[in-house]
Structure formats: C-alpha cells, structure tokens
Amino acid sequence: PPHQPHRRARPVAPQAALPTAVVLRVTLRDTARPIWRDVLVASSTSLHTLHLTIQAAMGWCDAHLYEFDVDGES
C-alpha cells in the first residue's frame, strides 16, 4: 500500500456533564390496593415540573391543589 503520512490526533473537546436522573416511586396512601408509579426525572427538575410529571404518570387532570414537603418545609 502507498505510504500514508502520520496523522495527528485531533483534540477532543471535553464533554459536558450529563444530567443526573433519578427514579422516584410515587405511592398513594390509604388505598385498598397498592397504587404506585415509578417516574424517571432529571435531578434538576423543578417541583412544578415534578408536579406535572406526577399528574401525567397517574392519569390525573390537575384538578386539586398540591404541596411538597421537603425536610419539614412546604
């Protein structure tokens, strides 16, 4: 084969860190049978987006108020 010149490796740009995802289990309390859904969300998901995700996963139509309690703070 013909001689091929030596090629230099191209510098590779550092890749941005991939977002971390978490699986959350959403379980309804006080039901006759267990009702739950596992949802995969980015760790940076806002509580409002989490609310919308839970609504979609449970098949709900956003008809009630909601509140999140994180370490005793609403």
DRENPA-3360 file (N, C-alpha, C; in nm, 2 decimals, always signed):
BEGIN
1 = PPHQPHRR = +0.08/-0.12/+0.00/+0.00/+0.00/+0.00/+0.09/+0.12/+0.00 ~ +0.04/+0.23/-0.06/+0.11/+0.35/-0.06/+0.14/+0.41/+0.08 ~ +0.25/+0.48/+0.10/+0.28/+0.54/+0.23/+0.18/+0.64/+0.27 ~ +0.13/+0.63/+0.39/+0.03/+0.73/+0.44/+0.10/+0.82/+0.54 ~ +0.09/+0.95/+0.53/+0.15/+1.03/+0.63/+0.09/+1.01/+0.77 ~ +0.17/+1.03/+0.87/+0.13/+1.02/+1.00/+0.02/+1.13/+1.03 ~ -0.09/+1.08/+1.09/-0.19/+1.18/+1.12/-0.19/+1.21/+1.27 ~ -0.20/+1.34/+1.30/-0.21/+1.37/+1.44/-0.35/+1.36/+1.49;
9 = ARPVAPQA = -0.37/+1.32/+1.61/-0.50/+1.30/+1.67/-0.56/+1.44/+1.69 ~ -0.68/+1.46/+1.66/-0.75/+1.59/+1.68/-0.78/+1.60/+1.83 ~ -0.76/+1.72/+1.88/-0.80/+1.74/+2.02/-0.95/+1.72/+2.04 ~ -0.99/+1.66/+2.14/-1.13/+1.63/+2.17/-1.18/+1.73/+2.27 ~ -1.29/+1.79/+2.24/-1.35/+1.89/+2.33/-1.40/+1.81/+2.45 ~ -1.39/+1.87/+2.57/-1.44/+1.80/+2.69/-1.60/+1.79/+2.67 ~ -1.65/+1.68/+2.71/-1.80/+1.67/+2.70/-1.86/+1.73/+2.83 ~ -1.97/+1.79/+2.80/-2.05/+1.85/+2.92/-2.10/+1.73/+3.01;
17 = ALPTAVVL = -2.10/+1.76/+3.13/-2.15/+1.66/+3.22/-2.29/+1.62/+3.19 ~ -2.32/+1.50/+3.19/-2.46/+1.45/+3.16/-2.55/+1.48/+3.29 ~ -2.67/+1.52/+3.26/-2.76/+1.54/+3.38/-2.79/+1.41/+3.45 ~ -2.79/+1.42/+3.58/-2.82/+1.31/+3.66/-2.97/+1.28/+3.67 ~ -3.01/+1.16/+3.65/-3.15/+1.12/+3.66/-3.18/+1.04/+3.78 ~ -3.30/+1.05/+3.83/-3.34/+0.97/+3.95/-3.47/+0.91/+3.92 ~ -3.49/+0.79/+3.98/-3.62/+0.72/+3.97/-3.69/+0.75/+4.10 ~ -3.81/+0.81/+4.09/-3.89/+0.83/+4.21/-4.01/+0.74/+4.21;
25 = RVTLRDTA = -4.04/+0.68/+4.32/-4.16/+0.60/+4.33/-4.27/+0.68/+4.40 ~ -4.38/+0.70/+4.33/-4.49/+0.78/+4.38/-4.60/+0.68/+4.42 ~ -4.63/+0.68/+4.55/-4.73/+0.58/+4.61/-4.85/+0.66/+4.67 ~ -4.97/+0.61/+4.64/-5.09/+0.67/+4.70/-5.11/+0.60/+4.83 ~ -5.14/+0.68/+4.94/-5.17/+0.62/+5.07/-5.32/+0.60/+5.08 ~ -5.35/+0.51/+5.18/-5.49/+0.48/+5.21/-5.57/+0.43/+5.10 ~ -5.52/+0.34/+5.02/-5.59/+0.28/+4.91/-5.61/+0.13/+4.94 ~ -5.72/+0.07/+4.89/-5.74/-0.07/+4.92/-5.63/-0.16/+4.86;
33 = RPIWRDVL = -5.59/-0.13/+4.74/-5.48/-0.20/+4.67/-5.37/-0.10/+4.65 ~ -5.24/-0.15/+4.64/-5.13/-0.06/+4.62/-5.14/+0.01/+4.48 ~ -5.12/+0.14/+4.48/-5.12/+0.22/+4.36/-4.99/+0.30/+4.36 ~ -4.91/+0.27/+4.26/-4.78/+0.34/+4.26/-4.74/+0.36/+4.11 ~ -4.64/+0.45/+4.09/-4.58/+0.47/+3.96/-4.43/+0.50/+3.99 ~ -4.35/+0.45/+3.90/-4.21/+0.49/+3.91/-4.19/+0.59/+3.79 ~ -4.13/+0.71/+3.82/-4.10/+0.81/+3.72/-3.96/+0.84/+3.72 ~ -3.90/+0.86/+3.60/-3.76/+0.90/+3.58/-3.76/+1.05/+3.55;
41 = VASSTSLH = -3.69/+1.12/+3.63/-3.68/+1.26/+3.61/-3.53/+1.31/+3.63 ~ -3.50/+1.42/+3.57/-3.36/+1.48/+3.59/-3.36/+1.53/+3.74 ~ -3.24/+1.52/+3.80/-3.22/+1.56/+3.93/-3.24/+1.72/+3.95 ~ -3.24/+1.79/+3.84/-3.26/+1.93/+3.84/-3.40/+1.97/+3.81 ~ -3.49/+1.88/+3.81/-3.63/+1.90/+3.78/-3.69/+1.99/+3.89 ~ -3.76/+2.09/+3.85/-3.83/+2.18/+3.95/-3.95/+2.11/+4.01 ~ -3.99/+2.16/+4.12/-4.11/+2.10/+4.19/-4.23/+2.11/+4.10 ~ -4.24/+2.22/+4.03/-4.36/+2.24/+3.94/-4.36/+2.14/+3.83;
49 = TLHLTIQA = -4.24/+2.12/+3.77/-4.23/+2.01/+3.66/-4.26/+1.87/+3.72 ~ -4.21/+1.85/+3.84/-4.23/+1.72/+3.91/-4.38/+1.70/+3.93 ~ -4.45/+1.81/+3.97/-4.60/+1.80/+3.98/-4.66/+1.76/+3.85 ~ -4.62/+1.83/+3.74/-4.68/+1.79/+3.61/-4.65/+1.65/+3.57 ~ -4.53/+1.60/+3.60/-4.49/+1.47/+3.57/-4.58/+1.37/+3.65 ~ -4.60/+1.39/+3.78/-4.68/+1.30/+3.86/-4.82/+1.30/+3.80 ~ -4.87/+1.42/+3.77/-5.01/+1.43/+3.71/-5.02/+1.34/+3.59 ~ -4.92/+1.35/+3.50/-4.93/+1.27/+3.38/-4.91/+1.12/+3.41;
57 = AMGWCDAH = -4.82/+1.08/+3.50/-4.80/+0.94/+3.53/-4.92/+0.88/+3.59 ~ -4.99/+0.95/+3.67/-5.11/+0.90/+3.74/-5.24/+0.91/+3.66 ~ -5.23/+0.98/+3.55/-5.35/+1.00/+3.47/-5.45/+1.10/+3.52 ~ -5.40/+1.19/+3.60/-5.48/+1.29/+3.66/-5.49/+1.42/+3.57 ~ -5.59/+1.50/+3.61/-5.61/+1.62/+3.52/-5.59/+1.75/+3.59 ~ -5.50/+1.75/+3.70/-5.46/+1.88/+3.76/-5.58/+1.95/+3.82 ~ -5.67/+1.87/+3.89/-5.79/+1.93/+3.94/-5.79/+1.97/+4.09 ~ -5.67/+1.95/+4.16/-5.66/+1.97/+4.30/-5.53/+2.05/+4.33;
65 = LYEFDVDG = -5.53/+2.12/+4.44/-5.41/+2.19/+4.49/-5.31/+2.08/+4.52 ~ -5.18/+2.12/+4.52/-5.08/+2.03/+4.56/-4.98/+2.10/+4.65 ~ -4.90/+2.02/+4.72/-4.80/+2.08/+4.81/-4.69/+1.98/+4.83 ~ -4.56/+2.02/+4.82/-4.45/+1.94/+4.85/-4.39/+1.98/+4.99 ~ -4.35/+1.88/+5.06/-4.29/+1.90/+5.19/-4.15/+1.84/+5.18 ~ -4.05/+1.93/+5.19/-3.91/+1.89/+5.19/-3.84/+1.92/+5.32 ~ -3.81/+1.82/+5.39/-3.74/+1.84/+5.52/-3.82/+1.93/+5.61 ~ -3.95/+1.91/+5.61/-4.04/+1.99/+5.70/-4.08/+2.13/+5.65;
73 = ES = -4.03/+2.16/+5.53/-4.07/+2.29/+5.47/-4.16/+2.27/+5.35 ~ -4.26/+2.35/+5.34/-4.35/+2.34/+5.23/-4.31/+2.43/+5.11;
% end
